[in-house]
Amino acid sequence: MPPLKLPGVHVVRKRLSDGTRAVYHYAWRGGPRLPDPADTQAYLLAYADAVRAKSAPIPRTPRTLSDLVSAYRASQQYAKLAPATRKHYERRLDAIEEAFGTLPVDALAARGMRREIKAWHEGHHATRDADTRLQVLSALLSWAVEAELAPTNPASGIARRHERIDHSDVVWTPDELAKLFAAADAAPRRAFVVAAYTGLRLGDVIGLRWSEVDLAERVIERPTNKSRGRTRAYIPILEPVRDVLADLDQTTPAVLVNTWGNPWTVGGIQTAFHRAKDAAGVDKRFHDLRGTAATMFARAGLSAPEIARCMGWGERRVEEIITRYVSRREVAAEIARRLGDQFTDS
């Protein structure tokens, strides 16, 4: 008999500790596990029961952690998350349901529950992913406590396994940028230049539209993705960015496109970035280009409050980056040059 193919069924293949492989079927991603498909009748009955239960209303008072996950996914707070964040959460919520789905909500307050969560966290071989799963579990339970659906959050405050590195004031040096640009193909290089000299986040770089660019006034005005459009960035167009933009086709909505003329995707630009930075031999992140832009604005003579307004940062953070990476002599020399130009023009 050919294998059953039911809509939504999620198939997971795993290598067991003894080296053998196992195949598990779930009614849907994050749904209940189904019996062996070889037992067709049991498989179909379990699938029908799961679909019927899924369509039933979520209980007003969640009884199990699986109920909590369903309520969280249906909540306004979850809907407010950025699409990329929800995608990031989905797989981890599936893992949480697999581990704790049948756990009664009241058991979250039981003695030993925190120990169970720590064992689950420490038992996952991938350190960073284990930390991410713990983070999502804590976010879920914090929401549930706030909504009065759970008594406590035993995942709160558990130490992460991966040592976090503070990247808040890491920047690319001019030499490292030159190597990155040289290692990149033309299309991604344009995106890297725009990111490095504007401080826009990756999502804002690839989402930039010509309607947001004023080459005559040399200003980019864009509602930022992270703020869901509530905050607008007003960024001066420095010379390297103007050189890039001046050579581009302005008849397309998207400013930056890939080699085939299509708008960049996050995955596409990240792949191109990692390829170029590996070839350049520089171990820094795309996000570190934001701090780089702050130092360039400072060298161009902008004050910390001006940079903070451009980038949506706090003045203190900007001042810390400037103090570390930009000498006062550089800033003073640039201000003197600007003042000299002003007097010359008059």
CORPETA-V234300 format. One record per pair of residues at least 6 apart in sequence whose ideal C-beta (glycine too) atoms are under 8 Angstrom apart, sorted by the first residue. I is the first residue (numbers start at 1). J is the second residue. Records with the same first field share a line. If there is no record, write none. Layout:
I=J / J
This chain:
1=40
3=37
4=37 / 40 / 43 / 44
6=44 / 47
8=27 / 28 / 31
9=25 / 26 / 27 / 28 / 34 / 47
10=25 / 26 / 27 / 28 / 29 / 30 / 31
11=23 / 24 / 25 / 26
12=23 / 24 / 25 / 26
13=21 / 22 / 23 / 24
14=21 / 22 / 23 / 24
15=21 / 22
16=22
24=33
25=33 / 34 / 37 / 43
26=32 / 33 / 34
27=34 / 46 / 47 / 50 / 51 / 54
28=50 / 54
29=90 / 94
30=69 / 90 / 93 / 94 / 97
31=50 / 54
32=46 / 50
34=43 / 46 / 47 / 50
35=42 / 43 / 46
36=42 / 43
37=43
58=67 / 70 / 71 / 74
59=67
61=149
62=68 / 70 / 71 / 105 / 144 / 149 / 150
63=104 / 105
64=101 / 102 / 103 / 104 / 105
65=96 / 97 / 100 / 101 / 102 / 103 / 105 / 108
66=97 / 101 / 102
67=105
68=105 / 140 / 141 / 144 / 149 / 150
69=93 / 96 / 97 / 101 / 140
71=144 / 147 / 149
72=78 / 93 / 140 / 143 / 144
73=93
75=143 / 147
77=143
78=86 / 89 / 143
80=228
81=89
82=225 / 226 / 228
84=203 / 266
88=132
89=136 / 139
92=132 / 133 / 135 / 136 / 137
93=136 / 140
95=133
96=133 / 136 / 137 / 140
99=120
100=120
105=144 / 149 / 150 / 151
106=151
107=113
108=141 / 150 / 151 / 152 / 153 / 154
109=151 / 152 / 154
113=154
114=154 / 155 / 158
117=134 / 137 / 154 / 155 / 158
118=158
121=130 / 131 / 133 / 134 / 158 / 161
122=130 / 161
124=130 / 133
127=161 / 162
128=162
130=161
131=160 / 161 / 162
134=155 / 158 / 160
137=155
138=153 / 155 / 156 / 158
141=150 / 152 / 153 / 154 / 155 / 156
142=153 / 156
144=150 / 153
145=151 / 152 / 153
167=285 / 287 / 288
168=291 / 317
169=291 / 317 / 320 / 321 / 324 / 325
170=284 / 285 / 288 / 291
171=288 / 291 / 292 / 294 / 295 / 321 / 325
172=180 / 196 / 282 / 284 / 288 / 289 / 292
176=280 / 282 / 284
177=196 / 292
179=280 / 281 / 282
180=192 / 276 / 277 / 280 / 282
181=189 / 192 / 193
182=280
183=275 / 276 / 277 / 279 / 280
184=192 / 272 / 276
185=259 / 272 / 276
186=259
187=256 / 257 / 258 / 259 / 272
188=258 / 269 / 272 / 273 / 276
189=276
190=244 / 248 / 256
191=205 / 206 / 256 / 264 / 269 / 272
192=273 / 276 / 289
193=240 / 241 / 244
194=200 / 205 / 208 / 241 / 244 / 245 / 255 / 256
195=202 / 205 / 286 / 289 / 293
196=240 / 289 / 292 / 293 / 296
197=238 / 240 / 241 / 293 / 296
198=205 / 220 / 235 / 237 / 238 / 241 / 293
199=235 / 289 / 290 / 292 / 293 / 294 / 297 / 310 / 311
200=208 / 220 / 222 / 233 / 235 / 290
201=224 / 225 / 226 / 287 / 290
202=266 / 269 / 270 / 286 / 287
203=225 / 226 / 266
204=222 / 224 / 225 / 233
205=256 / 264 / 269
206=254 / 256 / 263 / 264 / 265 / 266 / 269
207=225 / 254
208=220 / 222 / 254 / 255 / 256
209=222 / 253 / 254 / 255
210=250 / 252 / 253 / 254 / 255
211=253
212=220 / 221 / 222
213=220 / 237 / 245 / 255
214=220 / 221
215=237 / 242 / 245 / 246
218=236 / 237 / 242
219=234 / 235 / 236 / 237
220=233 / 234 / 235 / 237
221=232 / 233 / 234 / 235
222=232 / 233 / 235
223=229 / 230 / 231 / 232 / 233
224=231 / 232 / 233 / 312
227=312
231=312
233=310 / 311 / 312
234=309 / 310
235=310 / 311
236=297 / 300 / 302 / 310
237=245
238=296 / 300
245=255
248=255 / 256
252=261
254=263 / 264
256=263 / 264
257=263 / 264
258=264 / 268
269=286
270=286
273=286
277=283 / 284
290=311
291=321 / 325
293=311
294=307 / 311 / 313 / 318 / 321 / 322
295=321 / 322 / 325 / 326
297=306 / 307 / 310 / 311
298=304 / 307 / 318 / 321 / 322 / 326 / 330 / 331
299=326 / 330 / 331 / 334
300=334
301=331 / 334 / 335 / 337 / 338
302=310
304=315 / 318 / 319 / 322
305=315
307=313 / 318 / 322
308=314 / 315 / 317 / 318
311=318
322=331
